[in-house]
């Protein structure tokens, strides 16, 4: 529902051509995949650390917080962290630059980064689930 309103606001205020609209739609799906993958990844920490609700909440807040800053503020090691540990660079810099300059490279990098985070999150979840279920069987 929120995506519907965002899409309508984009169409109403920006009045994009067909290429920008298609790119915006694709990048919106990409960012949604990133958030889902990152939430799966952070939520899967419970399999390895036990009760880690506070840590999970900190990672999610870090993702949201750093996603609100422009990527041009950060350089060097901090920028590396924003594309790896806290993948907020795939939420802000790459999609915005892809829309601003119609850059196919930035769009592909955003989609690849989002897909990678989603796949890593799913992999960590299933690995943790396998570990959890095997420990359950050992305790019986």
Backbone as CSV, one residue per row, in Angstrom:
resi,resn,N_x,N_y,N_z,CA_x,CA_y,CA_z,C_x,C_y,C_z
1,UNK,0.817,-1.193,0.000,0.000,0.000,0.000,0.861,1.257,0.000
2,UNK,1.940,1.233,0.810,2.825,2.394,0.863,3.510,2.591,-0.474
3,UNK,3.925,1.486,-1.107,4.585,1.579,-2.412,3.643,2.197,-3.442
4,UNK,2.373,1.893,-3.348,1.383,2.474,-4.258,1.344,3.993,-4.122
5,UNK,1.359,4.481,-2.882,1.315,5.924,-2.655,2.617,6.595,-3.087
6,UNK,3.733,5.948,-2.829,5.013,6.511,-3.256,5.071,6.605,-4.770
7,UNK,4.609,5.556,-5.436,4.601,5.555,-6.896,3.704,6.676,-7.416
8,UNK,2.521,6.844,-6.814,1.604,7.909,-7.235,2.201,9.291,-6.990
9,UNK,2.872,9.471,-5.839,3.513,10.762,-5.566,4.624,11.043,-6.571
10,UNK,5.394,10.037,-6.927,6.449,10.206,-7.915,5.859,10.628,-9.257
11,UNK,4.789,9.975,-9.678,4.152,10.309,-10.957,3.556,11.708,-10.904
12,UNK,2.924,12.053,-9.784,2.256,13.351,-9.682,3.239,14.516,-9.634
13,UNK,4.291,14.405,-8.828,5.200,15.529,-8.642,6.320,15.588,-9.677
14,UNK,6.840,14.454,-10.086,7.981,14.457,-11.002,7.528,14.448,-12.456
15,UNK,6.398,13.825,-12.720,5.885,13.667,-14.074,6.950,13.059,-14.990
16,UNK,7.351,11.818,-14.668,8.457,11.194,-15.404,8.032,10.669,-16.772
17,UNK,9.021,10.490,-17.638,8.757,9.810,-18.900,8.731,8.303,-18.639
18,UNK,8.490,7.522,-19.667,8.330,6.074,-19.503,9.604,5.408,-18.986
19,UNK,10.764,5.867,-19.434,12.028,5.265,-19.008,12.264,5.505,-17.518
20,UNK,12.067,6.748,-17.074,12.249,7.058,-15.651,11.234,6.298,-14.784
21,UNK,10.016,6.183,-15.266,8.986,5.482,-14.504,9.319,3.994,-14.376
22,UNK,9.767,3.379,-15.454,10.148,1.965,-15.402,11.349,1.770,-14.481
23,UNK,12.329,2.663,-14.572,13.510,2.564,-13.721,13.139,2.764,-12.254
24,UNK,12.266,3.733,-11.980,11.817,3.973,-10.607,11.103,2.751,-10.044
25,UNK,10.245,2.145,-10.841,9.514,0.960,-10.394,10.466,-0.190,-10.105
26,UNK,11.412,-0.419,-11.004,12.377,-1.493,-10.793,13.259,-1.258,-9.579
27,UNK,13.696,-0.026,-9.392,14.547,0.292,-8.246,13.772,0.248,-6.936
28,UNK,12.490,0.551,-6.978,11.654,0.427,-5.778,11.561,-1.031,-5.343
29,UNK,11.390,-1.916,-6.304,11.360,-3.350,-6.000,12.728,-3.794,-5.470
30,UNK,13.786,-3.262,-6.054,15.142,-3.595,-5.615,15.381,-3.187,-4.162
31,UNK,14.970,-1.990,-3.807,15.145,-1.515,-2.429,14.279,-2.324,-1.467
32,UNK,13.088,-2.700,-1.903,12.240,-3.549,-1.059,12.903,-4.904,-0.819
33,UNK,13.514,-5.461,-1.867,14.246,-6.728,-1.714,15.390,-6.564,-0.724
34,UNK,16.060,-5.422,-0.780,17.176,-5.180,0.130,16.703,-5.136,1.579
35,UNK,15.627,-4.419,1.839,15.116,-4.339,3.210,14.649,-5.706,3.712
36,UNK,13.986,-6.474,2.868,13.548,-7.810,3.267,14.755,-8.685,3.566
37,UNK,15.740,-8.676,2.674,16.935,-9.483,2.878,17.706,-9.085,4.114
38,UNK,17.828,-7.777,4.358,18.559,-7.309,5.528,17.825,-7.667,6.814
39,UNK,16.501,-7.571,6.799,15.729,-7.953,7.985,15.793,-9.454,8.241
40,UNK,15.805,-10.251,7.186,15.975,-11.697,7.358,17.352,-11.983,7.930
41,UNK,18.359,-11.308,7.390,19.734,-11.512,7.847,19.896,-11.143,9.315
42,UNK,19.417,-9.981,9.697,19.562,-9.573,11.095,18.691,-10.417,12.021
43,UNK,17.513,-10.792,11.562,16.653,-11.641,12.381,17.228,-13.030,12.581
44,UNK,18.029,-13.478,11.630,18.636,-14.809,11.728,19.774,-14.855,12.734
45,UNK,20.186,-13.703,13.228,21.237,-13.696,14.251,20.803,-14.440,15.509
46,UNK,19.506,-14.514,15.742,19.003,-15.222,16.925,19.374,-16.693,16.913
47,UNK,19.522,-17.277,15.731,19.928,-18.677,15.652,21.333,-18.877,16.212
48,UNK,22.170,-17.873,16.085,23.572,-17.998,16.461,23.891,-17.371,17.813
49,UNK,23.173,-16.309,18.179,23.502,-15.570,19.393,22.482,-15.738,20.512
50,UNK,21.422,-16.457,20.264,20.378,-16.586,21.280,19.467,-15.369,21.251
51,UNK,19.124,-14.866,22.405,18.241,-13.696,22.488,19.028,-12.445,22.103
52,UNK,18.849,-12.004,20.873,19.613,-10.859,20.371,18.687,-9.758,19.859
53,UNK,17.562,-9.596,20.506,16.570,-8.612,20.070,17.142,-7.192,20.042
54,UNK,17.914,-6.835,21.062,18.501,-5.494,21.110,19.485,-5.255,19.978
55,UNK,20.321,-6.245,19.688,21.292,-6.129,18.599,20.598,-6.046,17.244
56,UNK,19.569,-6.851,17.078,18.809,-6.826,15.822,18.184,-5.456,15.613
57,UNK,17.622,-4.897,16.660,16.999,-3.574,16.559,18.039,-2.500,16.239
58,UNK,19.235,-2.618,16.802,20.302,-1.654,16.509,20.727,-1.715,15.042
59,UNK,20.847,-2.921,14.485,21.224,-3.063,13.075,20.146,-2.465,12.176
60,UNK,18.889,-2.735,12.487,17.796,-2.195,11.668,17.749,-0.668,11.763
61,UNK,17.945,-0.140,12.955,17.963,1.317,13.102,19.150,1.932,12.381
62,UNK,20.295,1.265,12.409,21.465,1.767,11.682,21.180,1.821,10.186
63,UNK,20.521,0.800,9.686,20.176,0.771,8.257,19.261,1.936,7.898
64,UNK,18.244,2.153,8.694,17.318,3.255,8.416,17.990,4.616,8.582
65,UNK,18.798,4.757,9.618,19.452,6.036,9.880,20.425,6.400,8.771
66,UNK,21.303,5.466,8.415,22.284,5.772,7.382,21.661,5.895,5.998
67,UNK,20.477,5.359,5.810,19.778,5.513,4.529,19.237,6.920,4.335
68,UNK,19.143,7.687,5.403,18.622,9.046,5.265,19.707,10.064,4.932
69,UNK,20.977,9.685,5.068,22.075,10.604,4.763,22.504,10.445,3.315
70,UNK,22.899,11.544,2.667,23.440,11.415,1.310,24.794,10.713,1.348
71,UNK,25.031,9.854,0.372,26.254,9.046,0.352,27.498,9.892,0.135
72,UNK,27.346,11.093,-0.360,28.514,11.946,-0.604,29.154,12.432,0.690
73,UNK,28.491,12.265,1.817,29.073,12.651,3.102,30.183,11.716,3.546
74,UNK,30.186,10.494,3.037,31.079,9.464,3.540,32.173,9.142,2.538
75,UNK,33.356,8.832,3.063,34.504,8.467,2.242,35.211,7.267,2.841
76,UNK,36.009,6.603,2.059,36.921,5.571,2.526,36.265,4.410,3.228
77,UNK,36.747,4.131,4.434,36.316,2.963,5.202,34.832,3.035,5.556
78,UNK,34.352,4.218,5.872,32.930,4.361,6.229,32.059,4.008,5.033
79,UNK,32.479,4.422,3.840,31.716,4.094,2.638,31.721,2.585,2.388
80,UNK,32.841,1.937,2.666,32.916,0.484,2.531,31.940,-0.197,3.486
81,UNK,31.853,0.307,4.704,30.913,-0.243,5.684,29.474,-0.045,5.207
82,UNK,29.189,1.091,4.575,27.827,1.388,4.127,27.407,0.568,2.913
83,UNK,28.343,-0.120,2.292,27.981,-1.016,1.194,28.112,-2.486,1.574
84,UNK,28.623,-2.775,2.771,28.794,-4.172,3.170,28.020,-4.491,4.445
85,UNK,28.478,-4.015,5.592,27.844,-4.368,6.870,26.466,-3.746,7.028
86,UNK,26.349,-2.497,6.647,25.062,-1.794,6.681,24.798,-1.355,5.242
87,UNK,24.126,-2.157,4.443,24.057,-1.876,3.003,23.125,-0.726,2.620
88,UNK,23.250,0.388,3.311,22.379,1.523,3.023,22.781,2.244,1.737
89,UNK,23.982,2.012,1.241,24.392,2.614,-0.028,23.547,2.125,-1.191
90,UNK,23.015,0.906,-1.064,22.153,0.356,-2.109,20.734,0.910,-2.015
91,UNK,20.448,1.643,-0.939,19.130,2.260,-0.771,19.172,3.700,-1.248
92,UNK,20.265,4.395,-0.962,20.316,5.828,-1.264,21.112,6.144,-2.517
93,UNK,22.392,5.940,-2.479,23.251,6.478,-3.527,22.996,5.857,-4.901
94,UNK,23.060,4.555,-5.011,22.966,3.914,-6.326,21.612,4.135,-7.015
95,UNK,20.475,3.902,-6.351,19.206,4.153,-7.048,18.989,5.623,-7.411
96,UNK,19.387,6.522,-6.538,19.193,7.940,-6.840,20.067,8.365,-8.008
97,UNK,21.309,7.902,-8.019,22.210,8.237,-9.122,21.727,7.601,-10.422
98,UNK,21.185,6.406,-10.345,20.650,5.755,-11.543,19.475,6.549,-12.115
99,UNK,18.598,7.049,-11.251,17.466,7.854,-11.721,17.898,9.232,-12.205
100,UNK,18.824,9.822,-11.497,19.259,11.176,-11.837,19.942,11.223,-13.204
101,UNK,20.826,10.263,-13.461,21.607,10.315,-14.699,21.233,9.217,-15.695
102,UNK,20.162,8.474,-15.421,19.746,7.341,-16.245,20.919,6.394,-16.496
103,UNK,21.634,6.103,-15.428,22.815,5.266,-15.501,22.432,3.804,-15.319
104,UNK,22.654,3.034,-16.365,22.357,1.610,-16.312,23.324,0.895,-15.364
105,UNK,24.550,1.361,-15.293,25.541,0.739,-14.400,25.112,0.873,-12.948
106,UNK,24.678,2.068,-12.539,24.221,2.271,-11.162,22.979,1.434,-10.865
107,UNK,22.077,1.342,-11.842,20.863,0.544,-11.639,21.206,-0.930,-11.481
108,UNK,22.110,-1.433,-12.316,22.505,-2.837,-12.224,23.216,-3.101,-10.900
109,UNK,24.093,-2.188,-10.477,24.784,-2.357,-9.201,23.796,-2.368,-8.038
110,UNK,22.777,-1.524,-8.093,21.760,-1.494,-7.032,20.994,-2.813,-6.987
111,UNK,20.617,-3.332,-8.146,19.863,-4.584,-8.200,20.745,-5.757,-7.761
112,UNK,21.993,-5.778,-8.211,22.905,-6.856,-7.822,23.165,-6.820,-6.319
113,UNK,23.388,-5.627,-5.767,23.599,-5.508,-4.327,22.392,-5.954,-3.531
114,UNK,21.211,-5.548,-3.954,19.983,-5.942,-3.254,19.755,-7.442,-3.343
115,UNK,19.981,-8.005,-4.511,19.814,-9.442,-4.680,20.812,-10.210,-3.827
116,UNK,22.036,-9.705,-3.765,23.056,-10.355,-2.942,22.670,-10.353,-1.469
117,UNK,22.199,-9.215,-0.978,21.778,-9.140,0.425,20.612,-10.093,0.680
118,UNK,19.681,-10.167,-0.253,18.544,-11.081,-0.096,19.006,-12.533,-0.080
119,UNK,19.910,-12.891,-0.980,20.398,-14.274,-1.035,21.236,-14.629,0.189
120,UNK,22.066,-13.699,0.641,22.859,-13.943,1.851,21.927,-14.095,3.057
121,UNK,20.924,-13.245,3.152,19.962,-13.348,4.252,19.238,-14.684,4.248
122,UNK,18.808,-15.127,3.061,18.129,-16.427,2.973,19.089,-17.559,3.321
123,UNK,20.332,-17.461,2.859,21.320,-18.494,3.169,21.611,-18.584,4.653
124,UNK,21.791,-17.434,5.299,22.062,-17.421,6.742,20.857,-17.954,7.509
125,UNK,19.658,-17.612,7.054,18.455,-18.104,7.719,18.374,-19.629,7.641
126,UNK,18.529,-20.180,6.446,18.408,-21.634,6.304,19.546,-22.372,6.996
127,UNK,20.740,-21.797,6.989,21.851,-22.408,7.726,21.564,-22.392,9.237
128,UNK,21.056,-21.268,9.731,20.701,-21.173,11.147,19.557,-22.099,11.518
129,UNK,18.600,-22.235,10.620,17.475,-23.131,10.865,17.940,-24.581,10.922
130,UNK,18.843,-24.944,10.035,19.392,-26.303,10.047,20.164,-26.552,11.341
131,UNK,20.942,-25.564,11.748,21.717,-25.677,12.990,20.784,-25.797,14.203
132,UNK,19.747,-24.997,14.213,18.773,-25.006,15.307,18.062,-26.338,15.397
133,UNK,17.602,-26.866,14.253,16.873,-28.123,14.288,17.780,-29.295,14.657
134,UNK,19.044,-29.266,14.245,19.938,-30.364,14.615,20.273,-30.318,16.107
135,UNK,20.393,-29.128,16.696,20.613,-29.022,18.140,19.400,-29.483,18.915
136,UNK,18.211,-29.254,18.385,16.987,-29.713,19.020,16.942,-31.228,19.065
137,UNK,17.373,-31.886,17.988,17.355,-33.340,17.947,18.360,-33.934,18.908
138,UNK,19.496,-33.258,19.082,20.533,-33.765,19.989,20.078,-33.697,21.442
139,UNK,19.276,-32.712,21.787,18.839,-32.559,23.158,17.768,-33.581,23.537
140,UNK,17.076,-34.135,22.564,16.051,-35.134,22.863,16.720,-36.399,23.298
